[in-house]
């Protein structure tokens, strides 16, 4: 049985969150313009805040599952 791909926006947000948690620069956003870029940057901001607040790996997994 084939798995359905996740929604592009939720995938962009999750990838942005992961980049933010890893401490990567927001200039590494893979999207040039549009909604996907905005959503990726929103995820990145949340990831940076969580990183600064000291969230651990378990908290990261919970946050990603709720996105």
N, C-alpha and C positions, 0 to 999 in steps of 0.2 A: 504494500500500500504506500502510495506516495505521500510525503509530508508537504503540507502547504507552506509556502514561504510566508514569513511574517510580514506584516505591513511595513512599508518603506519608512514611514515616519517613526514607528516604534524601534525599528532597527537603527535608524540614524540617531535617535536619542540614546539608545543603549551604547552605541559605539562612541558617542560624544562623552557619555558618563565614564566609560572605561578610560578614554584618553585623559579626561580630567583627573581621575583617580591616580593615573600613572604619572601625573605631573607634566604632561605634554602641553605644548603651546597651542593656543587656539588657532594659530595661523596654519596648523596642519589639517584643518577641516577639508575633507575631500570634496565638498560641494561648493561650487562657485557662487551660485545665487539661488534665490527661491526659498520655499518653505523648508526644504530639507536642510539647508544651511542654518536657518533660524532654529529649527528643532535640534540639530546637532549641537549648536552653540548653547542652547538651553540645557541640554544634557551635560555639556562640558562644564558649565557654571555650577550646576548641582554637584558634579563630581569633584570640582575643585573645593567647594565648600565642605563636602564630606571629608576630603583629604585633609583640609586644614583643621577640621574638628576631630580628626584622629579615628575615623571609622576603621574597623578591622575588616578582614576578608569576609567574615560571616555577615556583617552588616551590608557590605557591598552586594553580596549575593541576594540578600533579601530585597534591597532597593531595586536591583535589576529585575527581579521577578515581579515587582509591583509596577513596573513601567509599562 
